Amino acid sequence: MNPVDSPVDRYDLVIFDLDGVVFLGHEPIDGAVAAINGLVDAGKPVAYATNNASRRAGEVAALLVSLGIHAVAAEVITSAQASAAILAERLATGDPVLIVGGPALRAEISDVGLMPVSAAEDRPRAVVQGYAPDVGWTQLAEACVAIRNGAMWIATNADRTLPSPRGELPGNGSLVAVLTTALDRQPDLVVGKPAPRLFTTAANRISATRPLVVGDRLDTDVAGAIQAGMDSLLVLTGVATPADVLVAPVRSRPTWISANLRGLMGGAVRVPSADSDGTASADGWTVRSVDGDLQLDGAGTEVAALAALAAAAWAMGSEPTVTAASAAAATALKYLRLSS
Protein backbone atom coordinates (compact mmCIF):
# COMPACT_ATOMS: atom_id res chain seq x y z
CA MET A 1 0.00 0.00 0.00
CA ASN A 2 1.26 3.47 -0.87
CA PRO A 3 1.18 5.45 2.39
CA VAL A 4 0.19 8.68 0.66
CA ASP A 5 -2.84 7.18 -1.11
CA SER A 6 -6.19 8.86 -0.48
CA PRO A 7 -7.92 7.05 2.39
CA VAL A 8 -11.42 7.87 1.15
CA ASP A 9 -12.01 4.87 -1.11
CA ARG A 10 -11.48 2.47 1.79
CA TYR A 11 -14.56 3.72 3.67
CA ASP A 12 -18.31 3.95 3.07
CA LEU A 13 -18.90 6.99 5.33
CA VAL A 14 -16.74 9.88 6.49
CA ILE A 15 -17.77 11.29 9.90
CA PHE A 16 -16.41 14.76 10.64
CA ASP A 17 -15.90 16.51 13.91
CA LEU A 18 -16.54 20.24 13.47
CA ASP A 19 -14.69 22.62 15.80
CA GLY A 20 -11.01 22.55 14.87
CA VAL A 21 -11.61 20.33 11.83
CA VAL A 22 -14.09 22.12 9.57
CA PHE A 23 -14.16 25.57 11.17
CA LEU A 24 -12.88 27.74 13.99
CA GLY A 25 -15.57 30.03 15.32
CA HIS A 26 -17.46 31.02 12.17
CA GLU A 27 -14.53 30.78 9.77
CA PRO A 28 -13.74 27.69 7.67
CA ILE A 29 -10.36 26.05 8.11
CA ASP A 30 -8.16 26.26 5.03
CA GLY A 31 -9.01 23.52 2.56
CA ALA A 32 -12.06 22.22 4.44
CA VAL A 33 -14.80 23.49 2.11
CA ALA A 34 -13.24 22.11 -1.05
CA ALA A 35 -12.38 18.77 0.56
CA ILE A 36 -15.88 18.13 1.91
CA ASN A 37 -17.65 19.33 -1.22
CA GLY A 38 -15.37 17.11 -3.26
CA LEU A 39 -16.54 14.09 -1.26
CA VAL A 40 -20.20 15.08 -1.54
CA ASP A 41 -19.94 15.74 -5.27
CA ALA A 42 -18.31 12.32 -5.72
CA GLY A 43 -21.24 10.64 -3.94
CA LYS A 44 -19.37 9.75 -0.75
CA PRO A 45 -21.71 9.80 2.29
CA VAL A 46 -20.66 12.22 5.01
CA ALA A 47 -21.86 12.97 8.53
CA TYR A 48 -21.00 15.45 11.24
CA ALA A 49 -20.69 14.42 14.89
CA THR A 50 -20.14 17.20 17.39
CA ASN A 51 -19.84 17.32 21.16
CA ASN A 52 -20.93 20.96 21.08
CA ALA A 53 -24.46 21.10 22.50
CA SER A 54 -25.05 24.79 21.79
CA ARG A 55 -26.49 24.29 18.28
CA ARG A 56 -29.24 22.07 16.89
CA ALA A 57 -28.67 19.91 13.83
CA GLY A 58 -30.45 22.36 11.57
CA GLU A 59 -28.38 25.23 12.91
CA VAL A 60 -25.17 23.28 12.35
CA ALA A 61 -26.21 22.49 8.79
CA ALA A 62 -27.11 26.14 8.18
CA LEU A 63 -23.69 27.21 9.46
CA LEU A 64 -21.98 24.72 7.14
CA VAL A 65 -24.05 25.97 4.20
CA SER A 66 -23.12 29.56 5.05
CA LEU A 67 -19.47 28.53 4.75
CA GLY A 68 -20.13 27.09 1.29
CA ILE A 69 -20.39 23.41 2.29
CA HIS A 70 -23.11 21.17 0.86
CA ALA A 71 -24.84 19.94 4.05
CA VAL A 72 -28.28 19.03 5.40
CA ALA A 73 -29.56 18.58 8.94
CA ALA A 74 -29.99 14.82 8.53
CA GLU A 75 -26.20 14.49 8.28
CA VAL A 76 -25.65 16.06 11.71
CA ILE A 77 -25.66 14.32 15.08
CA THR A 78 -25.03 16.43 18.20
CA SER A 79 -24.37 15.49 21.80
CA ALA A 80 -27.55 17.36 22.71
CA GLN A 81 -29.60 15.13 20.38
CA ALA A 82 -27.99 11.98 21.73
CA SER A 83 -28.46 13.06 25.34
CA ALA A 84 -32.14 13.78 24.75
CA ALA A 85 -32.61 10.38 23.13
CA ILE A 86 -31.03 8.62 26.10
CA LEU A 87 -33.17 10.52 28.59
CA ALA A 88 -36.29 9.68 26.58
CA GLU A 89 -35.36 6.00 26.94
CA ARG A 90 -34.94 6.28 30.71
CA LEU A 91 -37.71 8.68 31.74
CA ALA A 92 -41.48 8.90 31.26
CA THR A 93 -43.11 11.35 28.86
CA GLY A 94 -43.51 14.72 30.55
CA ASP A 95 -40.90 14.14 33.23
CA PRO A 96 -39.08 17.35 34.22
CA VAL A 97 -35.42 17.71 33.22
CA LEU A 98 -33.29 20.56 34.53
CA ILE A 99 -31.26 22.19 31.75
CA VAL A 100 -27.73 23.46 32.25
CA GLY A 101 -27.08 24.84 28.79
CA GLY A 102 -28.71 26.90 26.10
CA PRO A 103 -31.82 26.98 23.91
CA ALA A 104 -30.61 24.15 21.66
CA LEU A 105 -30.37 21.68 24.54
CA ARG A 106 -33.73 22.83 25.90
CA ALA A 107 -35.35 22.31 22.50
CA GLU A 108 -33.91 18.81 22.10
CA ILE A 109 -35.30 17.79 25.50
CA SER A 110 -38.69 19.22 24.62
CA ASP A 111 -38.75 17.46 21.25
CA VAL A 112 -38.49 14.01 22.86
CA GLY A 113 -41.50 14.68 25.09
CA LEU A 114 -39.73 15.69 28.30
CA MET A 115 -40.32 18.96 30.16
CA PRO A 116 -37.36 21.36 30.40
CA VAL A 117 -37.15 23.17 33.74
CA SER A 118 -34.73 25.65 35.27
CA ALA A 119 -35.08 25.25 39.03
CA ALA A 120 -34.41 22.49 41.53
CA GLU A 121 -37.78 23.23 43.15
CA ASP A 122 -39.40 21.80 40.00
CA ARG A 123 -38.17 18.38 41.23
CA PRO A 124 -36.43 17.33 38.01
CA ARG A 125 -35.90 13.62 37.43
CA ALA A 126 -32.64 14.41 35.65
CA VAL A 127 -30.11 17.16 35.04
CA VAL A 128 -28.59 17.45 31.57
CA GLN A 129 -25.51 19.62 31.26
CA GLY A 130 -24.15 20.97 27.97
CA TYR A 131 -22.00 23.86 26.82
CA ALA A 132 -23.52 27.26 26.12
CA PRO A 133 -21.73 30.61 26.24
CA ASP A 134 -24.06 31.99 28.93
CA VAL A 135 -23.94 29.08 31.40
CA GLY A 136 -23.20 30.59 34.81
CA TRP A 137 -23.40 30.20 38.55
CA THR A 138 -27.21 30.29 38.72
CA GLN A 139 -27.70 27.26 36.45
CA LEU A 140 -24.86 25.38 38.13
CA ALA A 141 -26.28 26.08 41.60
CA GLU A 142 -29.74 24.79 40.64
CA ALA A 143 -28.16 21.68 39.13
CA CYS A 144 -26.09 21.12 42.27
CA VAL A 145 -29.21 21.14 44.44
CA ALA A 146 -31.19 18.93 42.06
CA ILE A 147 -28.44 16.31 41.79
CA ARG A 148 -27.93 16.29 45.56
CA ASN A 149 -31.68 15.66 45.87
CA GLY A 150 -31.41 12.56 43.68
CA ALA A 151 -31.73 13.71 40.07
CA MET A 152 -29.83 11.71 37.46
CA TRP A 153 -26.88 13.72 36.09
CA ILE A 154 -26.03 13.47 32.39
CA ALA A 155 -23.29 15.48 30.72
CA THR A 156 -23.46 15.96 26.97
CA ASN A 157 -19.66 15.79 26.83
CA ALA A 158 -16.56 16.29 28.96
CA ASP A 159 -14.28 18.31 26.65
CA ARG A 160 -12.13 20.45 28.93
CA THR A 161 -11.59 23.01 26.17
CA LEU A 162 -12.99 24.03 22.81
CA PRO A 163 -10.92 25.58 20.01
CA SER A 164 -11.44 29.16 18.89
CA PRO A 165 -9.60 31.72 16.75
CA ARG A 166 -8.15 33.06 20.04
CA GLY A 167 -6.91 29.66 21.19
CA GLU A 168 -8.47 27.04 23.43
CA LEU A 169 -11.30 28.24 25.68
CA PRO A 170 -13.13 26.50 28.55
CA GLY A 171 -15.41 23.74 27.31
CA ASN A 172 -18.25 21.78 28.88
CA GLY A 173 -15.83 19.55 30.76
CA SER A 174 -14.55 22.57 32.65
CA LEU A 175 -18.12 23.40 33.68
CA VAL A 176 -18.78 19.77 34.60
CA ALA A 177 -15.69 19.99 36.82
CA VAL A 178 -17.34 22.78 38.81
CA LEU A 179 -20.19 20.46 39.79
CA THR A 180 -17.81 17.54 40.26
CA THR A 181 -15.91 19.63 42.80
CA ALA A 182 -19.06 20.83 44.56
CA LEU A 183 -20.70 17.39 44.67
CA ASP A 184 -17.57 15.26 45.08
CA ARG A 185 -18.81 12.86 42.41
CA GLN A 186 -18.81 12.30 38.65
CA PRO A 187 -21.79 12.49 36.26
CA ASP A 188 -23.90 9.34 35.97
CA LEU A 189 -23.27 9.35 32.23
CA VAL A 190 -21.19 11.29 29.71
CA VAL A 191 -22.85 10.94 26.30
CA GLY A 192 -20.53 12.60 23.82
CA LYS A 193 -17.15 11.54 22.49
CA PRO A 194 -15.14 9.54 23.46
CA ALA A 195 -18.26 7.48 24.13
CA PRO A 196 -19.11 5.81 20.80
CA ARG A 197 -22.81 6.71 20.55
CA LEU A 198 -22.45 9.72 18.21
CA PHE A 199 -20.39 7.69 15.75
CA THR A 200 -22.53 4.57 15.87
CA THR A 201 -25.69 6.67 15.46
CA ALA A 202 -24.22 8.37 12.39
CA ALA A 203 -23.23 5.01 10.89
CA ASN A 204 -26.55 3.35 11.68
CA ARG A 205 -28.49 6.11 9.93
CA ILE A 206 -27.19 4.90 6.55
CA SER A 207 -26.20 1.32 7.50
CA ALA A 208 -22.51 2.11 6.98
CA THR A 209 -20.20 -0.79 7.84
CA ARG A 210 -16.77 0.86 7.44
CA PRO A 211 -16.83 4.51 8.53
CA LEU A 212 -13.84 6.81 8.91
CA VAL A 213 -13.84 9.33 11.77
CA VAL A 214 -12.03 12.63 11.14
CA GLY A 215 -11.11 14.75 14.14
CA ASP A 216 -8.57 17.03 15.78
CA ARG A 217 -8.58 15.57 19.29
CA LEU A 218 -6.91 12.37 20.42
CA ASP A 219 -8.88 12.08 23.66
CA THR A 220 -12.35 12.40 22.11
CA ASP A 221 -12.41 11.95 18.33
CA VAL A 222 -9.73 9.28 17.99
CA ALA A 223 -10.50 7.55 21.30
CA GLY A 224 -14.20 7.53 20.41
CA ALA A 225 -13.50 6.03 17.00
CA ILE A 226 -11.49 3.25 18.62
CA GLN A 227 -14.31 2.54 21.09
CA ALA A 228 -16.73 2.38 18.14
CA GLY A 229 -14.45 0.00 16.24
CA MET A 230 -13.76 2.57 13.51
CA ASP A 231 -10.63 3.90 11.83
CA SER A 232 -9.69 7.53 12.40
CA LEU A 233 -7.87 10.36 10.67
CA LEU A 234 -6.29 13.03 12.86
CA VAL A 235 -5.94 16.50 11.37
CA LEU A 236 -3.45 18.97 12.85
CA THR A 237 -5.71 22.02 12.57
CA GLY A 238 -7.18 21.97 16.07
CA VAL A 239 -6.22 20.76 19.51
CA ALA A 240 -3.78 17.85 19.06
CA THR A 241 -0.13 18.71 18.35
CA PRO A 242 2.61 16.51 16.84
CA ALA A 243 4.13 16.19 20.32
CA ASP A 244 0.77 14.90 21.62
CA VAL A 245 0.70 12.26 18.88
CA LEU A 246 4.08 10.82 19.91
CA VAL A 247 2.87 10.13 23.47
CA ALA A 248 -0.68 9.05 22.61
CA PRO A 249 -1.80 6.03 24.67
CA VAL A 250 -3.03 2.92 22.87
CA ARG A 251 -6.67 3.93 23.31
CA SER A 252 -6.21 7.17 21.33
CA ARG A 253 -3.81 6.42 18.45
CA PRO A 254 -5.04 7.49 15.01
CA THR A 255 -5.04 5.27 11.93
CA TRP A 256 -4.17 8.16 9.61
CA ILE A 257 -2.60 11.61 10.04
CA SER A 258 -3.08 14.67 7.82
CA ALA A 259 -2.14 18.32 8.00
CA ASN A 260 -5.75 19.25 7.17
CA LEU A 261 -8.81 17.97 5.32
CA ARG A 262 -7.06 18.16 1.96
CA GLY A 263 -5.41 14.90 2.99
CA LEU A 264 -8.69 13.08 2.42
CA MET A 265 -8.11 13.37 -1.31
CA GLY A 266 -4.40 12.56 -1.11
CA GLY A 267 -1.60 13.41 1.28
CA ALA A 268 -2.91 11.74 4.42
CA VAL A 269 -0.47 9.14 5.75
CA ARG A 270 -1.40 5.88 7.39
CA VAL A 271 0.65 5.33 10.54
CA PRO A 272 2.86 2.30 9.83
CA SER A 273 3.74 -0.54 12.16
CA ALA A 274 7.24 -0.49 13.62
CA ASP A 275 9.60 -3.39 12.92
CA SER A 276 10.64 -5.75 15.70
CA ASP A 277 13.68 -3.55 16.45
CA GLY A 278 11.50 -0.41 16.71
CA THR A 279 12.41 0.97 13.28
CA ALA A 280 9.56 2.61 11.38
CA SER A 281 9.34 3.92 7.82
CA ALA A 282 6.84 6.06 5.94
CA ASP A 283 7.07 7.69 2.52
CA GLY A 284 10.80 8.39 2.35
CA TRP A 285 11.46 8.64 6.09
CA THR A 286 13.04 6.13 8.45
CA VAL A 287 13.09 6.42 12.23
CA ARG A 288 15.51 4.38 14.36
CA SER A 289 16.26 4.20 18.05
CA VAL A 290 19.81 5.47 18.67
CA ASP A 291 21.07 5.46 22.27
CA GLY A 292 17.51 5.73 23.55
CA ASP A 293 16.57 8.62 21.23
CA LEU A 294 14.54 8.54 18.03
CA GLN A 295 16.54 9.59 14.98
CA LEU A 296 14.72 10.76 11.85
CA ASP A 297 16.43 10.29 8.51
CA GLY A 298 15.39 10.67 4.88
CA ALA A 299 13.16 13.14 3.08
CA GLY A 300 9.45 13.52 2.42
CA THR A 301 6.41 15.34 3.74
CA GLU A 302 6.22 16.55 7.32
CA VAL A 303 3.07 14.47 7.89
CA ALA A 304 4.88 11.32 6.74
CA ALA A 305 7.74 12.16 9.11
CA LEU A 306 5.26 12.44 11.97
CA ALA A 307 3.64 9.11 11.05
CA ALA A 308 7.01 7.34 11.11
CA LEU A 309 7.98 9.02 14.37
CA ALA A 310 4.65 8.08 15.94
CA ALA A 311 5.06 4.41 15.04
CA ALA A 312 8.57 4.31 16.50
CA ALA A 313 7.57 6.25 19.61
CA TRP A 314 4.60 3.98 20.29
CA ALA A 315 6.85 0.94 19.95
CA MET A 316 9.33 2.53 22.38
CA GLY A 317 6.58 3.07 24.93
CA SER A 318 7.99 6.21 26.51
CA GLU A 319 8.27 9.91 25.75
CA PRO A 320 11.11 10.17 23.24
CA THR A 321 13.79 12.71 22.46
CA VAL A 322 13.85 13.23 18.70
CA THR A 323 16.94 14.09 16.69
CA ALA A 324 17.64 14.68 12.99
CA ALA A 325 20.09 12.71 10.85
CA SER A 326 19.75 14.97 7.80
CA ALA A 327 19.06 18.58 6.87
CA ALA A 328 15.61 17.59 5.57
CA ALA A 329 14.89 15.85 8.86
CA ALA A 330 15.93 18.93 10.83
CA THR A 331 13.58 21.06 8.74
CA ALA A 332 10.70 18.62 9.24
CA LEU A 333 11.21 18.47 13.01
CA LYS A 334 11.24 22.25 13.25
CA TYR A 335 8.04 22.46 11.20
CA LEU A 336 6.42 19.87 13.49
CA ARG A 337 7.64 21.80 16.55
CA LEU A 338 9.50 18.74 17.76
CA SER A 339 12.85 20.54 17.97
CA SER A 340 14.04 23.99 18.90
C-alpha positions as CSV (number, residue, x, y, z in Angstrom):
1,M,0.0,0.0,0.0
2,N,1.3,3.5,-0.9
3,P,1.2,5.5,2.4
4,V,0.2,8.7,0.7
5,D,-2.8,7.2,-1.1
6,S,-6.2,8.9,-0.5
7,P,-7.9,7.1,2.4
8,V,-11.4,7.9,1.1
9,D,-12.0,4.9,-1.1
10,R,-11.5,2.5,1.8
11,Y,-14.6,3.7,3.7
12,D,-18.3,3.9,3.1
13,L,-18.9,7.0,5.3
14,V,-16.7,9.9,6.5
15,I,-17.8,11.3,9.9
16,F,-16.4,14.8,10.6
17,D,-15.9,16.5,13.9
18,L,-16.5,20.2,13.5
19,D,-14.7,22.6,15.8
20,G,-11.0,22.6,14.9
21,V,-11.6,20.3,11.8
22,V,-14.1,22.1,9.6
23,F,-14.2,25.6,11.2
24,L,-12.9,27.7,14.0
25,G,-15.6,30.0,15.3
26,H,-17.5,31.0,12.2
27,E,-14.5,30.8,9.8
28,P,-13.7,27.7,7.7
29,I,-10.4,26.1,8.1
30,D,-8.2,26.3,5.0
31,G,-9.0,23.5,2.6
32,A,-12.1,22.2,4.4
33,V,-14.8,23.5,2.1
34,A,-13.2,22.1,-1.1
35,A,-12.4,18.8,0.6
36,I,-15.9,18.1,1.9
37,N,-17.7,19.3,-1.2
38,G,-15.4,17.1,-3.3
39,L,-16.5,14.1,-1.3
40,V,-20.2,15.1,-1.5
41,D,-19.9,15.7,-5.3
42,A,-18.3,12.3,-5.7
43,G,-21.2,10.6,-3.9
44,K,-19.4,9.7,-0.8
45,P,-21.7,9.8,2.3
46,V,-20.7,12.2,5.0
47,A,-21.9,13.0,8.5
48,Y,-21.0,15.5,11.2
49,A,-20.7,14.4,14.9
50,T,-20.1,17.2,17.4
51,N,-19.8,17.3,21.2
52,N,-20.9,21.0,21.1
53,A,-24.5,21.1,22.5
54,S,-25.1,24.8,21.8
55,R,-26.5,24.3,18.3
56,R,-29.2,22.1,16.9
57,A,-28.7,19.9,13.8
58,G,-30.4,22.4,11.6
59,E,-28.4,25.2,12.9
60,V,-25.2,23.3,12.3
61,A,-26.2,22.5,8.8
62,A,-27.1,26.1,8.2
63,L,-23.7,27.2,9.5
64,L,-22.0,24.7,7.1
65,V,-24.1,26.0,4.2
66,S,-23.1,29.6,5.1
67,L,-19.5,28.5,4.8
68,G,-20.1,27.1,1.3
69,I,-20.4,23.4,2.3
70,H,-23.1,21.2,0.9
71,A,-24.8,19.9,4.0
72,V,-28.3,19.0,5.4
73,A,-29.6,18.6,8.9
74,A,-30.0,14.8,8.5
75,E,-26.2,14.5,8.3
76,V,-25.6,16.1,11.7
77,I,-25.7,14.3,15.1
78,T,-25.0,16.4,18.2
79,S,-24.4,15.5,21.8
80,A,-27.6,17.4,22.7
81,Q,-29.6,15.1,20.4
82,A,-28.0,12.0,21.7
83,S,-28.5,13.1,25.3
84,A,-32.1,13.8,24.8
85,A,-32.6,10.4,23.1
86,I,-31.0,8.6,26.1
87,L,-33.2,10.5,28.6
88,A,-36.3,9.7,26.6
89,E,-35.4,6.0,26.9
90,R,-34.9,6.3,30.7
91,L,-37.7,8.7,31.7
92,A,-41.5,8.9,31.3
93,T,-43.1,11.3,28.9
94,G,-43.5,14.7,30.6
95,D,-40.9,14.1,33.2
96,P,-39.1,17.4,34.2
97,V,-35.4,17.7,33.2
98,L,-33.3,20.6,34.5
99,I,-31.3,22.2,31.8
100,V,-27.7,23.5,32.3
101,G,-27.1,24.8,28.8
102,G,-28.7,26.9,26.1
103,P,-31.8,27.0,23.9
104,A,-30.6,24.2,21.7
105,L,-30.4,21.7,24.5
106,R,-33.7,22.8,25.9
107,A,-35.3,22.3,22.5
108,E,-33.9,18.8,22.1
109,I,-35.3,17.8,25.5
110,S,-38.7,19.2,24.6
111,D,-38.7,17.5,21.2
112,V,-38.5,14.0,22.9
113,G,-41.5,14.7,25.1
114,L,-39.7,15.7,28.3
115,M,-40.3,19.0,30.2
116,P,-37.4,21.4,30.4
117,V,-37.1,23.2,33.7
118,S,-34.7,25.6,35.3
119,A,-35.1,25.3,39.0
120,A,-34.4,22.5,41.5
121,E,-37.8,23.2,43.2
122,D,-39.4,21.8,40.0
123,R,-38.2,18.4,41.2
124,P,-36.4,17.3,38.0
125,R,-35.9,13.6,37.4
126,A,-32.6,14.4,35.7
127,V,-30.1,17.2,35.0
128,V,-28.6,17.4,31.6
129,Q,-25.5,19.6,31.3
130,G,-24.1,21.0,28.0
131,Y,-22.0,23.9,26.8
132,A,-23.5,27.3,26.1
133,P,-21.7,30.6,26.2
134,D,-24.1,32.0,28.9
135,V,-23.9,29.1,31.4
136,G,-23.2,30.6,34.8
137,W,-23.4,30.2,38.5
138,T,-27.2,30.3,38.7
139,Q,-27.7,27.3,36.5
140,L,-24.9,25.4,38.1
141,A,-26.3,26.1,41.6
142,E,-29.7,24.8,40.6
143,A,-28.2,21.7,39.1
144,C,-26.1,21.1,42.3
145,V,-29.2,21.1,44.4
146,A,-31.2,18.9,42.1
147,I,-28.4,16.3,41.8
148,R,-27.9,16.3,45.6
149,N,-31.7,15.7,45.9
150,G,-31.4,12.6,43.7
151,A,-31.7,13.7,40.1
152,M,-29.8,11.7,37.5
153,W,-26.9,13.7,36.1
154,I,-26.0,13.5,32.4
155,A,-23.3,15.5,30.7
156,T,-23.5,16.0,27.0
157,N,-19.7,15.8,26.8
158,A,-16.6,16.3,29.0
159,D,-14.3,18.3,26.6
160,R,-12.1,20.5,28.9
161,T,-11.6,23.0,26.2
162,L,-13.0,24.0,22.8
163,P,-10.9,25.6,20.0
164,S,-11.4,29.2,18.9
165,P,-9.6,31.7,16.8
166,R,-8.1,33.1,20.0
167,G,-6.9,29.7,21.2
168,E,-8.5,27.0,23.4
169,L,-11.3,28.2,25.7
170,P,-13.1,26.5,28.6
171,G,-15.4,23.7,27.3
172,N,-18.2,21.8,28.9
173,G,-15.8,19.5,30.8
174,S,-14.5,22.6,32.7
175,L,-18.1,23.4,33.7
176,V,-18.8,19.8,34.6
177,A,-15.7,20.0,36.8
178,V,-17.3,22.8,38.8
179,L,-20.2,20.5,39.8
180,T,-17.8,17.5,40.3
181,T,-15.9,19.6,42.8
182,A,-19.1,20.8,44.6
183,L,-20.7,17.4,44.7
184,D,-17.6,15.3,45.1
185,R,-18.8,12.9,42.4
186,Q,-18.8,12.3,38.7
187,P,-21.8,12.5,36.3
188,D,-23.9,9.3,36.0
189,L,-23.3,9.3,32.2
190,V,-21.2,11.3,29.7
191,V,-22.9,10.9,26.3
192,G,-20.5,12.6,23.8
193,K,-17.2,11.5,22.5
194,P,-15.1,9.5,23.5
195,A,-18.3,7.5,24.1
196,P,-19.1,5.8,20.8
197,R,-22.8,6.7,20.6
198,L,-22.4,9.7,18.2
199,F,-20.4,7.7,15.8
200,T,-22.5,4.6,15.9
201,T,-25.7,6.7,15.5
202,A,-24.2,8.4,12.4
203,A,-23.2,5.0,10.9
204,N,-26.6,3.3,11.7
205,R,-28.5,6.1,9.9
206,I,-27.2,4.9,6.5
207,S,-26.2,1.3,7.5
208,A,-22.5,2.1,7.0
209,T,-20.2,-0.8,7.8
210,R,-16.8,0.9,7.4
211,P,-16.8,4.5,8.5
212,L,-13.8,6.8,8.9
213,V,-13.8,9.3,11.8
214,V,-12.0,12.6,11.1
215,G,-11.1,14.7,14.1
216,D,-8.6,17.0,15.8
217,R,-8.6,15.6,19.3
218,L,-6.9,12.4,20.4
219,D,-8.9,12.1,23.7
220,T,-12.3,12.4,22.1
221,D,-12.4,11.9,18.3
222,V,-9.7,9.3,18.0
223,A,-10.5,7.5,21.3
224,G,-14.2,7.5,20.4
225,A,-13.5,6.0,17.0
226,I,-11.5,3.3,18.6
227,Q,-14.3,2.5,21.1
228,A,-16.7,2.4,18.1
229,G,-14.5,0.0,16.2
230,M,-13.8,2.6,13.5
231,D,-10.6,3.9,11.8
232,S,-9.7,7.5,12.4
233,L,-7.9,10.4,10.7
234,L,-6.3,13.0,12.9
235,V,-5.9,16.5,11.4
236,L,-3.5,19.0,12.8
237,T,-5.7,22.0,12.6
238,G,-7.2,22.0,16.1
239,V,-6.2,20.8,19.5
240,A,-3.8,17.9,19.1
241,T,-0.1,18.7,18.3
242,P,2.6,16.5,16.8
243,A,4.1,16.2,20.3
244,D,0.8,14.9,21.6
245,V,0.7,12.3,18.9
246,L,4.1,10.8,19.9
247,V,2.9,10.1,23.5
248,A,-0.7,9.0,22.6
249,P,-1.8,6.0,24.7
250,V,-3.0,2.9,22.9
251,R,-6.7,3.9,23.3
252,S,-6.2,7.2,21.3
253,R,-3.8,6.4,18.5
254,P,-5.0,7.5,15.0
255,T,-5.0,5.3,11.9
256,W,-4.2,8.2,9.6
257,I,-2.6,11.6,10.0
258,S,-3.1,14.7,7.8
259,A,-2.1,18.3,8.0
260,N,-5.8,19.3,7.2
261,L,-8.8,18.0,5.3
262,R,-7.1,18.2,2.0
263,G,-5.4,14.9,3.0
264,L,-8.7,13.1,2.4
265,M,-8.1,13.4,-1.3
266,G,-4.4,12.6,-1.1
267,G,-1.6,13.4,1.3
268,A,-2.9,11.7,4.4
269,V,-0.5,9.1,5.7
270,R,-1.4,5.9,7.4
271,V,0.7,5.3,10.5
272,P,2.9,2.3,9.8
273,S,3.7,-0.5,12.2
274,A,7.2,-0.5,13.6
275,D,9.6,-3.4,12.9
276,S,10.6,-5.8,15.7
277,D,13.7,-3.5,16.5
278,G,11.5,-0.4,16.7
279,T,12.4,1.0,13.3
280,A,9.6,2.6,11.4
281,S,9.3,3.9,7.8
282,A,6.8,6.1,5.9
283,D,7.1,7.7,2.5
284,G,10.8,8.4,2.4
285,W,11.5,8.6,6.1
286,T,13.0,6.1,8.4
287,V,13.1,6.4,12.2
288,R,15.5,4.4,14.4
289,S,16.3,4.2,18.0
290,V,19.8,5.5,18.7
291,D,21.1,5.5,22.3
292,G,17.5,5.7,23.5
293,D,16.6,8.6,21.2
294,L,14.5,8.5,18.0
295,Q,16.5,9.6,15.0
296,L,14.7,10.8,11.9
297,D,16.4,10.3,8.5
298,G,15.4,10.7,4.9
299,A,13.2,13.1,3.1
300,G,9.4,13.5,2.4
301,T,6.4,15.3,3.7
302,E,6.2,16.6,7.3
303,V,3.1,14.5,7.9
304,A,4.9,11.3,6.7
305,A,7.7,12.2,9.1
306,L,5.3,12.4,12.0
307,A,3.6,9.1,11.0
308,A,7.0,7.3,11.1
309,L,8.0,9.0,14.4
310,A,4.6,8.1,15.9
311,A,5.1,4.4,15.0
312,A,8.6,4.3,16.5
313,A,7.6,6.3,19.6
314,W,4.6,4.0,20.3
315,A,6.9,0.9,20.0
316,M,9.3,2.5,22.4
317,G,6.6,3.1,24.9
318,S,8.0,6.2,26.5
319,E,8.3,9.9,25.7
320,P,11.1,10.2,23.2
321,T,13.8,12.7,22.5
322,V,13.8,13.2,18.7
323,T,16.9,14.1,16.7
324,A,17.6,14.7,13.0
325,A,20.1,12.7,10.9
326,S,19.8,15.0,7.8
327,A,19.1,18.6,6.9
328,A,15.6,17.6,5.6
329,A,14.9,15.8,8.9
330,A,15.9,18.9,10.8
331,T,13.6,21.1,8.7
332,A,10.7,18.6,9.2
333,L,11.2,18.5,13.0
334,K,11.2,22.2,13.2
335,Y,8.0,22.5,11.2
336,L,6.4,19.9,13.5
337,R,7.6,21.8,16.5
338,L,9.5,18.7,17.8
339,S,12.8,20.5,18.0
340,S,14.0,24.0,18.9
